[in-house]
């Protein structure tokens, strides 16, 4: 890993109507639009879905790194992030974020050790650490294989 601070730059470009195009050097562009809840088409990623997606992605990548460093064997992980947008303190903001995680491990891997590493990953996720909310982690660990 490179030393801190890390800096990221994303450019948004748009016309008076239609989608917004997000771009960042070396990455494919992404078209966004408001979600249905804000009278958008609901057929593209929105700032809201991107934020919730960033939480799920960050958790997953954090777990992958922590599991590798801890030499935990696992076969599959699914993380569903559910964000609640509400009015709080006079502004609209995300007030809750729930991570529903399903981890598959091979036989012989200690379930409690896997759970501890999932919890450690939730605490290590820089995206949720950057939000003004307390994330909720709900895990399910399944032993699969031989």
C-alpha positions in Angstrom: 0.0 0.0 0.0 1.2 3.5 -0.7 1.7 5.9 2.2 -1.1 8.3 3.1 -2.7 10.6 2.1 -4.3 9.1 -0.9 -6.1 11.4 -3.3 -8.9 10.6 -5.7 -10.4 12.7 -8.5 -13.7 12.1 -10.3 -15.2 14.5 -12.8 -18.9 14.8 -13.4 -20.2 16.3 -16.7 -23.8 16.8 -17.8 -26.1 18.8 -20.1 -29.2 20.5 -18.8 -31.1 17.2 -19.1 -30.2 13.6 -19.3 -27.6 11.5 -17.6 -24.5 12.7 -15.7 -21.2 11.1 -16.9 -18.6 10.3 -14.2 -15.1 9.8 -15.3 -11.7 9.3 -13.7 -8.3 8.8 -15.3 -7.8 5.2 -16.4 -11.3 4.1 -15.6 -14.4 3.5 -17.8 -16.9 6.3 -17.7 -20.2 5.7 -15.8 -23.6 7.3 -16.5 -25.7 8.2 -13.5 -29.1 9.7 -13.0 -31.4 10.5 -10.1 -33.2 7.5 -8.5 -36.9 7.0 -8.9 -37.3 8.4 -5.3 -36.1 11.8 -6.7 -38.2 11.6 -9.9 -35.3 10.0 -11.9 -35.7 7.2 -14.4 -34.4 4.5 -11.9 -32.4 2.7 -14.7 -28.9 4.0 -13.9 -26.6 4.2 -10.9 -27.4 7.2 -8.8 -25.3 9.0 -6.1 -27.4 7.1 -3.5 -26.8 3.7 -5.1 -23.2 4.5 -5.7 -22.7 5.4 -2.0 -24.4 2.2 -0.8 -22.5 0.2 -3.4 -19.2 1.8 -2.2 -20.0 0.5 1.3 -20.6 -3.1 0.1 -17.5 -2.9 -2.2 -15.3 -1.5 0.6 -16.4 -4.1 3.1 -15.8 -6.9 0.6 -12.3 -5.7 -0.3 -11.5 -5.1 3.3 -12.5 -8.6 4.2 -10.5 -10.0 1.3 -7.4 -8.3 2.5 -7.9 -9.1 6.2 -8.7 -12.8 5.4 -5.6 -13.0 3.2 -3.4 -11.5 5.9 -5.0 -13.9 8.5 -4.7 -16.9 6.2 -8.4 -17.6 6.5 -9.6 -20.0 3.8 -13.0 -19.1 2.3 -14.8 -19.8 -0.9 -17.4 -17.1 -1.5 -18.8 -13.9 0.1 -21.9 -11.9 -0.7 -22.4 -8.5 0.9 -25.8 -6.8 0.5 -25.7 -3.2 1.8 -29.0 -1.5 2.6 -28.9 2.2 3.2 -31.7 4.3 4.7 -32.0 7.9 3.5 -34.1 10.0 5.8 -34.4 13.6 7.1 -32.2 14.2 10.1 -31.2 17.5 11.7 -33.1 19.3 9.0 -31.3 17.7 6.0 -31.6 14.6 4.0 -28.8 12.1 4.8 -28.1 8.4 5.2 -29.1 7.5 8.7 -28.6 3.7 8.6 -26.5 1.3 6.8 -26.9 -2.5 7.2 -24.5 -5.0 5.8 -26.0 -8.5 5.2 -23.0 -10.7 4.7 -23.0 -14.4 3.7 -19.7 -16.1 3.9 -19.0 -19.6 2.7 -16.0 -21.4 4.2 -14.6 -24.9 3.6 -15.1 -27.7 6.3 -12.6 -27.4 9.1 -12.4 -23.6 9.2 -13.4 -22.2 12.6 -16.7 -20.3 12.3 -16.0 -18.0 15.2 -12.6 -17.0 13.7 -14.4 -16.2 10.4 -17.0 -14.1 12.3 -14.3 -12.2 14.1 -12.6 -11.4 10.7 -15.9 -10.2 9.3 -16.4 -7.9 12.3 -12.8 -6.7 11.9 -13.5 -5.9 8.2 -16.6 -3.9 9.1 -14.5 -1.8 11.5 -11.7 -1.4 8.9 -13.9 -0.2 6.1 -12.9 3.4 5.3 -16.1 4.2 3.6 -18.4 3.5 6.6 -15.7 5.1 8.8 -16.2 8.2 6.7 -20.0 8.4 7.2 -22.0 9.9 10.0 -23.8 6.7 10.9 -23.2 3.5 12.8 -23.2 0.5 10.4 -25.0 -2.7 11.3 -23.4 -6.0 10.4 -25.5 -9.1 10.0 -23.4 -12.2 9.1 -24.2 -15.7 8.0 -21.4 -18.2 7.7 -21.9 -21.5 5.8 -19.5 -24.4 5.6 -19.4 -25.8 2.1 -17.4 -28.5 0.5 -16.2 -32.1 1.0 
